[in-house]
Amino acid sequence: MLQLYLQLLNTCSEQEKFKQLYETYHRLMHWEAQRVLQDRQLAEDAVQESFLRMIKNFHKIGEIHCPRTKNFVVIIVRNTARSVLEKENRGPKTQS
């Protein structure tokens, strides 16, 4: 999956920076998404969507190993997981 994300970035320096971001925070992101969603597959979906959102806002990410970036990552994955949860809860209701 990492290779797909890297293809969405324009420069080698952006790609290298994203690799560092991915390697540093992907486990934390999975943990946070799992905490919100209580479902492994939905958590994986939320993490993937979060990485795509981060790529769209990559210019907002400064230093990788700093509290500000960590907070940014956690906020994005938490909000994405909540959106997934809302979508799941609004899904079609089955009749009994």
Secondary structure, DSSP 8 states (H G I E B T S, - for coil): -HHHHHHTSSSHHHHHHHHHHHHHHHHHHHHHHHHHH--HHHHHHHHHHHHHHHHHTGGG---SSSHHHHHHHHHHHHHHHHHHHHHHHHS-----
